[in-house]
Amino acid sequence: MKRILFLSHSSTVGPFRVGSHHLSRELAAQGHTVFHVSTPVSVAHRILRRGDADHRRASAMGPARDSDGVVHWIPRTIVPAGLAAGLDPKQIARGLEADYFDVVFLDQPLLWSQNLRDITDKLIYRPTDIYPGGTKAKLQRRAVADADGVCATSSEVLRRLDVKGHTPSLVLSNGVDYGHFRASASVRERRAIYVGALDDRFDIDAVSSLAEAYPDWVFDLYGPGSKFSGLRLPANVSLLGPTRYADLPRLLSTSSIGLLPLGQQVENLGRSPMKLYEYLASGLFVVSKETPVLKSNPNGGIYVYSDRSSLIASFAAAAAAAANDGENAHGVRLAEAESWGSKAAQLLGFVEDLP
């Protein structure tokens, strides 16, 4: 059994469940000792009350073991992450009462430190996003150069990294908590749904175009953020705010189409959206912007578009499939093969094969 540390960009306190959360859970279920450390809360955050209030409160609680056996911790630091040289391994050792880990998985570049070698012999950089510039891009280059291996969530993310030929690499896409999302089928309505971040990476104009073209459909958008709250949207588009992870299966089971309306930002080119397989596991057909990662698969109920005309055509195809079949049975089978349990096994196999 191994002692495993994740240094992640997201804590479990927020509304999203990300890959490191699922991998931590699965590895703990296999009997490993797993720690999950996320982006710290600095003194500046606490004084100025920046960021999420629940996140700040959780940081004051210290490390806590969840029901899956994973120890979660949001450290407290003097300066914000990225302004200092990562997270001090000595602080990690004190906070977690553990001074050595068999492997460290780093997916938050702001937490990279060359001193991570003091607490592990195997450092894996696990990038989940494209960073075109700024502090994260600079620290990512250092992490890639220092890592024993690189495990990217998509081939496009890996392609954009300067991984040296002698550094082992792996593409391991995000998976799905299949048992959680495979709810018993409900009556499917003419409802298209999106669950995720409502920020600059989201194409609200695409949703408005669909809503105007299909006034007999309902378009429900769930996610934190108020970026679009002041817009004049079609009457059949609803901004419903964040929702609990536990409630997602119920919401998805009454919908027919899952939306992935990605914007033109370069960051979207490499995204491996967890929502793809969550939609499929829930029996939805999917309409998504085409990217180097997201491709058309009508047999699996996945319809992609590249512009406004193909957007309408792709939605029409998905709507027809939903009217004819009710549930996307082929998509359900695709999702079943992408469970987080199999992803965790592949990740650990990659680590064990390293020199």
C-alpha positions in Angstrom: 0.0 0.0 0.0 1.2 3.5 -0.9 1.1 6.9 0.7 -0.2 9.2 -2.0 -0.4 13.1 -2.0 -2.5 15.1 -4.5 -1.7 18.8 -4.8 -4.8 20.1 -6.5 -6.3 23.3 -7.8 -9.8 22.6 -6.3 -11.0 21.6 -2.9 -14.1 19.5 -2.2 -15.7 22.5 -0.4 -16.8 24.1 -3.6 -19.7 23.1 -6.0 -17.5 21.1 -8.4 -16.0 17.6 -8.2 -12.8 17.4 -10.2 -10.6 14.6 -11.3 -8.3 14.6 -8.2 -11.3 14.2 -5.9 -12.5 11.1 -7.8 -9.0 9.6 -8.1 -8.3 10.2 -4.4 -11.6 8.4 -3.5 -10.8 5.4 -5.7 -7.2 5.0 -4.5 -8.4 5.2 -0.9 -10.9 2.5 -1.7 -8.0 0.3 -2.9 -6.4 0.6 0.5 -3.9 3.4 0.0 -3.3 6.2 2.4 -4.4 9.3 0.4 -4.0 13.0 1.2 -5.6 15.8 -0.9 -4.2 19.3 -0.5 -5.7 22.2 -2.5 -4.8 25.8 -3.2 -4.1 27.6 0.1 -6.0 30.5 1.6 -3.6 33.4 2.3 -3.6 36.1 4.9 -4.7 38.6 2.2 -7.7 36.3 1.3 -8.7 36.2 5.0 -8.3 40.0 5.6 -10.0 41.1 2.4 -12.5 38.2 2.5 -11.5 37.2 -1.0 -12.7 34.0 -2.5 -15.4 31.7 -1.3 -16.5 32.0 2.4 -16.9 28.3 2.8 -13.4 27.8 1.5 -12.0 30.2 4.0 -13.9 28.6 6.9 -12.7 25.1 5.8 -9.1 26.3 5.8 -9.4 27.2 9.5 -10.5 23.7 10.4 -7.3 22.0 9.4 -6.9 18.5 7.9 -10.0 16.4 8.0 -10.7 12.8 6.9 -13.8 12.3 4.8 -16.2 9.3 4.7 -14.0 7.7 1.9 -10.9 7.8 4.1 -9.2 10.7 2.2 -7.5 13.4 4.3 -8.4 16.8 2.8 -6.6 20.0 3.7 -6.7 23.6 2.6 -3.5 25.2 4.0 -3.1 28.7 5.3 -0.2 30.8 3.9 1.2 34.3 4.3 1.1 35.3 0.7 -1.2 33.9 -2.1 -0.1 30.9 -4.1 2.1 31.8 -7.0 3.7 34.8 -5.3 5.9 32.4 -3.2 7.9 29.4 -4.2 5.0 27.0 -4.1 3.9 25.2 -1.0 6.7 24.6 1.5 7.1 20.8 1.9 7.9 21.4 5.6 4.5 23.0 6.0 3.0 19.9 4.3 4.8 17.6 6.6 3.7 19.5 9.7 0.1 19.9 8.5 -0.4 16.3 7.5 1.9 14.8 10.1 3.6 12.9 7.2 7.1 13.7 5.9 7.3 11.2 3.0 4.9 10.1 0.2 5.5 7.3 -2.3 4.1 9.6 -5.0 3.0 13.2 -5.3 0.5 14.1 -8.1 0.6 17.8 -8.9 -2.1 19.4 -11.0 -1.9 23.0 -9.6 1.2 24.7 -11.0 1.0 27.4 -8.3 1.9 24.7 -5.8 5.0 23.5 -7.6 8.2 23.8 -5.6 11.6 22.3 -6.4 11.7 21.3 -2.8 8.9 18.8 -3.3 11.8 16.3 -3.8 12.3 16.5 -0.1 9.1 14.5 0.5 8.9 12.1 -2.4 11.0 10.2 -4.9 8.2 10.2 -7.6 6.7 13.5 -8.7 4.0 13.3 -11.4 2.8 16.5 -13.0 -0.9 16.0 -13.9 -2.0 19.0 -16.1 -5.7 19.4 -16.6 -5.7 22.7 -18.5 -3.9 24.7 -21.1 -2.0 27.8 -19.7 -1.2 30.1 -22.6 0.7 32.6 -20.4 1.2 34.1 -17.0 2.5 32.7 -13.7 0.9 29.3 -14.1 2.5 28.8 -17.5 5.9 29.7 -16.1 5.6 27.4 -13.1 4.2 24.7 -15.3 7.4 24.7 -17.4 9.4 24.2 -14.2 7.1 21.4 -13.0 7.4 19.6 -16.4 11.2 19.8 -16.4 11.4 18.5 -12.8 8.7 15.7 -12.9 9.4 12.0 -13.2 6.4 11.7 -15.4 3.6 13.7 -17.0 0.0 12.5 -17.0 -2.2 14.9 -19.0 -6.0 14.8 -19.2 -6.0 15.2 -23.0 -3.7 14.7 -26.0 -4.0 18.5 -26.7 -2.9 19.4 -23.2 0.1 17.1 -23.5 1.0 18.3 -27.0 1.3 21.9 -25.8 3.8 20.9 -23.1 7.6 20.8 -23.7 8.0 17.2 -22.4 11.5 15.9 -23.0 11.9 12.6 -24.7 13.3 10.8 -21.7 10.3 11.8 -19.5 7.5 9.2 -19.5 4.1 10.6 -20.4 0.5 9.4 -20.4 -2.9 10.7 -21.6 -5.6 9.8 -19.1 -8.9 11.5 -19.8 -11.3 12.4 -17.0 -13.8 9.6 -16.1 -17.2 9.3 -14.5 -18.6 8.2 -11.2 -20.8 5.8 -13.1 -22.7 4.4 -10.2 -23.6 7.9 -9.0 -25.0 9.1 -12.4 -26.6 5.9 -13.6 -30.0 6.8 -12.1 -33.1 4.9 -13.1 -34.7 6.5 -16.1 -37.3 9.1 -15.6 -39.7 10.7 -18.1 -37.5 12.7 -20.4 -38.7 16.2 -21.2 -37.8 18.5 -24.0 -35.0 19.9 -21.8 -31.4 20.7 -22.6 -29.1 21.1 -19.6 -25.7 22.4 -18.8 -23.9 22.0 -15.5 -20.5 23.7 -14.9 -18.7 27.0 -14.7 -20.6 30.0 -16.2 -17.6 32.1 -17.0 -15.7 33.5 -20.0 -15.1 29.9 -21.4 -18.9 29.4 -21.8 -20.6 30.5 -25.1 -23.9 32.0 -23.9 -24.6 33.2 -27.5 -24.7 29.6 -28.7 -27.4 28.7 -26.1 -29.4 31.8 -27.0 -29.3 30.8 -30.7 -30.6 27.3 -29.8 -33.3 28.7 -27.6 -34.6 31.0 -30.3 -34.5 28.2 -32.9 -36.3 25.7 -30.5 -38.8 27.7 -28.5 -40.6 24.5 -27.4 -37.5 23.3 -25.6 -36.3 24.4 -22.1 -32.6 25.3 -21.6 -31.5 25.0 -18.0 -28.0 26.3 -17.0 -26.6 25.4 -13.6 -23.4 26.8 -12.2 -21.9 29.5 -10.1 -21.2 33.0 -11.3 -23.2 36.0 -12.2 -21.5 36.9 -15.5 -24.7 36.4 -17.6 -27.3 37.5 -15.0 -27.7 40.9 -16.6 -28.2 39.7 -20.1 -31.5 39.7 -21.9 -31.9 36.0 -22.6 -34.7 34.1 -24.4 -37.6 33.3 -22.1 -36.9 29.5 -22.3 -33.3 29.9 -20.9 -33.0 29.8 -17.1 -29.9 30.6 -15.1 -30.4 28.4 -12.0 -27.2 28.9 -10.0 -25.0 26.2 -8.5 -26.4 22.8 -7.6 -25.2 20.1 -5.3 -23.3 17.1 -6.7 -25.8 14.8 -5.0 -28.7 16.4 -6.9 -27.2 16.1 -10.4 -28.5 12.6 -11.2 -32.0 13.7 -10.6 -31.7 16.8 -12.7 -30.0 15.0 -15.6 -32.4 12.1 -15.6 -35.3 14.3 -16.5 -33.4 16.0 -19.4 -32.8 14.8 -22.9 -29.7 16.7 -24.1 -26.5 17.7 -22.3 -24.8 20.9 -23.6 -21.1 21.7 -23.9 -21.2 25.1 -25.5 -17.4 25.9 -25.2 -16.2 29.3 -26.2 -13.3 30.1 -28.6 -10.7 30.4 -25.8 -7.5 28.4 -26.3 -8.0 26.9 -22.8 -11.1 25.0 -24.2 -9.1 23.3 -26.9 -7.6 20.8 -24.5 -10.4 20.3 -22.0 -11.5 16.8 -21.2 -14.9 17.7 -19.7 -16.1 15.4 -17.0 -19.6 16.4 -17.9 -19.3 14.5 -21.2 -19.4 11.1 -19.5 -21.7 12.3 -16.7 -24.2 13.3 -19.4 -23.8 10.0 -21.2 -24.0 7.9 -18.0 -27.3 9.7 -17.3 -28.7 8.6 -20.7 -28.5 12.1 -22.3 -27.6 12.9 -25.9 -24.8 15.5 -26.1 -24.3 18.6 -28.2 -20.8 20.0 -28.0 -18.5 22.5 -29.7 -15.9 20.5 -31.7 -12.4 20.6 -30.3 -9.2 18.5 -30.8 -10.5 16.4 -27.9 -14.3 16.4 -28.5 -15.3 14.7 -31.8 -18.5 13.6 -33.4 -19.8 10.1 -32.5 -23.4 9.8 -33.5 -23.5 6.1 -32.7 -22.7 7.2 -29.1 -25.1 10.0 -29.1 -22.5 12.8 -29.4 -23.1 15.6 -31.9 -20.5 18.3 -32.4 -20.7 21.7 -34.2 -18.1 24.2 -35.5 -20.3 27.3 -36.3 -23.8 28.6 -35.9 -25.3 26.6 -38.8 -23.8 23.3 -37.7 -24.9 24.1 -34.1 -28.6 24.1 -35.2 -28.1 21.0 -37.3 -26.3 19.1 -34.5 -29.1 20.0 -32.0 -31.7 18.9 -34.5 -30.0 15.5 -34.8 -29.8 15.1 -31.0 -33.4 16.2 -30.6 -34.5 13.7 -33.2 -32.5 10.9 -31.5 -34.0 11.8 -28.2 -37.5 11.8 -29.6 -36.9 8.4 -31.2 -35.0 6.5 -28.5 -35.8 8.3 -25.3 -32.5 7.3 -23.6 -29.0 7.2 -25.1 -28.3 3.6 -24.4 -25.1 3.5 -26.5 -23.8 6.5 -24.6 -24.5 4.8 -21.3 -22.3 1.9 -22.4 -19.5 4.3 -23.5 -19.6 6.0 -20.1 -19.5 2.7 -18.2 -16.1 1.9 -19.7 -14.8 5.3 -18.4 -15.3 4.7 -14.7 -13.0 6.4 -12.2 -12.0 3.1 -10.8 -10.4 2.1 -14.1 -8.7 5.5 -14.4 -7.2 5.2 -10.9 -5.8 1.7 -11.8 -4.2 3.1 -15.0 -2.7 6.0 -13.1 -1.1 3.8 -10.5 0.1 1.4 -13.2 1.8 4.4 -14.8 3.6 5.3 -11.6 4.6 1.7 -10.9 6.2 1.4 -14.3 8.4 4.5 -13.8 12.1 3.8 -13.3 
